Amino acid sequence: MAIRPNRTVALLTLTSALVVGGALATARLPAVDPQAAPSDRRSGPTAAVPPPSGPPTTPAGGSVPPSVGFSASLPPPIPGWTLIFHDTFDQPVAAGDFPAVVRDRWDAYPSPWRDTSGRGMYAPEIVSMHDSMMDIHLRTVDGVAQVAAPMPLLPVGDGKHQRYGRYEVRFRADSLPGFKTAWLLWPASGVWPRDGEIDFPEGALDGSFSAFLHHQGAADGGDQAIFPADATYDRWHTAVIEWRPGICEFFLDGRSIGRSTVRVPNTPMRWVLQTETALRGPGPAPDVEGHVLVDWVTVWSHDG
């Protein structure tokens, strides 16, 4: 069953629009060995984890859309879509400084709001950017699980919401019982379940994840389509949501895992990397600690 944001979460203050410019893309290489763990990591990455591939780049002489975000490279154009946001986290941000020092392109659910289960507390200070990755350092502090929900700011509409779009994220995570992701598109109206919800990847960090599409006009949270990805968080993956009028399709590592044409949500939504405590079970034990790593995120608007 999909997870929704805490109903008490109000619309966050809109910040300045993103600055755009133009440049040809260049090849991007991983900044560090992706298997090297931070020195304070207790549950290091699983052996034989494949490295981040980075997004594809445009050949020399090709045309690219405006550069958005802080990135040394840009993905190539995709017919039917316009690039509006791209971040490969090449600007270091220390823990405690997020999202303040990147307020032109990132926001987050603030502390002291509780997460969906009520066992976790949103704490944007656990988010940092280093080695060209976003790092969400999940752990328990003073008996309260620390979680985070970063969201990119977009140069469209009100800066957070758009109707339809293509959302890409490359990620991996330590196996952390009691924590999960519910990276989702949440309706601007805040009216749930009527205006639907789109989640991918969603699942427990010590298990597998799936994609969920909550139908437009739903009367309860169980009115949804579910598409299992048959994958776990302990390896690098690229997840893509393609949300178009009347169609939503989910891709994992370049392979479609399912599509829906039934009552697809049709109102503006915001994209949130909502990382939180599990709804079921006792929640994370006090000694469970580890990291969710994000190599890059990209957002496209739909040209239709």
Secondary structure, 3 states (H helix, E strand, C coil): CCCCCCCCCCCCCCCCCCCCECCCCCCCCCCCCCCCCCCCCCCCCCCCCCCCCCCCCCCCCCCCCCECCCCCCCCCCCCCEEEEEEECCCCCECCCCCCHHHCCCEEECCCCCECCCCCEEECHHHEEEECCEEEEEEEEECCEEEEECEEECCCCCCCCEECCEEEEEEEEECCCCCEEEEEEEEECCCCCCCCCEEEEEEEECCCEEEEEEECCCCCCCCCEEEEEEEEECCCCEEEEEEEECCEEEEEECCEEEEEECCCCCCCCEEEEEEEEECCCCCCCCCCCCEEEEEEEEEEEEECC
